[in-house]
Amino acid sequence: MTMDVDIKKARELLKAAFPMTEKALKKMAVYKNKSGMEIAMQLVRSRAFYLWLEKYDSSLEYVSIKNVKNPGQPYASTQPRSSNLNDTMAPRLKVGNKVWYLEVENLSALQTVIDGYKNL
């Protein structure tokens, strides 16, 4: 299992899939698909890509669901999460909404997640 973690390249993939929607801070970048669903990527990780998203239905290779409190499950609407997921940056991903938190091991798997998300 090779860790192919290039945050700059990942942002390029996200910007290409969700053009003109990036909102970024030092630690998080948020994008929107055509139906307005948000996807956020943490920018300060080096072991894998970490994404927050509204919908995730399939079990993809090299992608794992991260939730210490409820392994394999989405974050419940009441479950705490990154403070960068707030009214300004990502209102649809903030506390009050059920969201998925994924660890994506490489760029190929990231592209698969993006491809599925852009058509929701």
Backbone hydrogen bonds, N-H to C=O, Kabsch-Sander energy under -0.5 kcal/mol:
donor,donor_aa,acceptor,acceptor_aa,energy
4,D,2,T,-0.8
4,D,105,E,-1.3
5,V,3,M,-0.7
6,D,4,D,-0.8
7,I,5,V,-0.5
10,A,6,D,-2.5
11,R,7,I,-2.5
12,E,8,K,-1.8
13,L,9,K,-2.2
14,L,10,A,-2.4
15,K,11,R,-2.9
16,A,12,E,-2.1
17,A,13,L,-1.9
18,F,14,L,-2.5
21,T,18,F,-1.2
23,K,30,V,-2.1
25,L,28,M,-3.1
29,A,41,M,-2.2
30,V,23,K,-3.1
31,Y,39,I,-2.7
33,N,37,M,-2.4
34,K,118,K,-0.6
36,G,33,N,-2.2
39,I,31,Y,-2.2
40,A,52,W,-2.9
41,M,29,A,-2.8
42,Q,50,Y,-2.5
43,L,27,K,-2.3
44,V,27,K,-0.6
49,F,104,V,-3.2
51,L,49,F,-0.5
51,L,102,L,-2.2
52,W,40,A,-2.6
53,L,100,W,-2.2
54,E,38,E,-1.0
60,L,58,S,-0.9
63,V,60,L,-1.5
64,S,103,E,-2.5
66,K,101,Y,-3.5
67,N,65,I,-0.6
72,G,65,I,-0.5
73,Q,70,N,-2.1
75,Y,99,V,-3.3
79,Q,76,A,-1.6
85,L,82,S,-1.6
86,N,84,N,-1.4
90,A,86,N,-2.0
93,L,90,A,-1.7
94,K,90,A,-0.8
95,V,85,L,-0.5
96,G,77,S,-3.1
97,N,94,K,-1.4
99,V,75,Y,-1.4
100,W,53,L,-3.2
102,L,51,L,-2.8
102,L,100,W,-0.5
103,E,64,S,-3.0
104,V,49,F,-3.4
104,V,102,L,-0.6
105,E,62,Y,-2.8
105,E,103,E,-0.5
110,L,106,N,-2.2
111,Q,107,L,-2.6
112,T,108,S,-1.7
113,V,109,A,-2.2
114,I,110,L,-2.7
115,D,111,Q,-2.8
116,G,112,T,-1.9
117,Y,113,V,-2.2
118,K,114,I,-2.5
119,N,115,D,-0.6
120,L,117,Y,-1.5
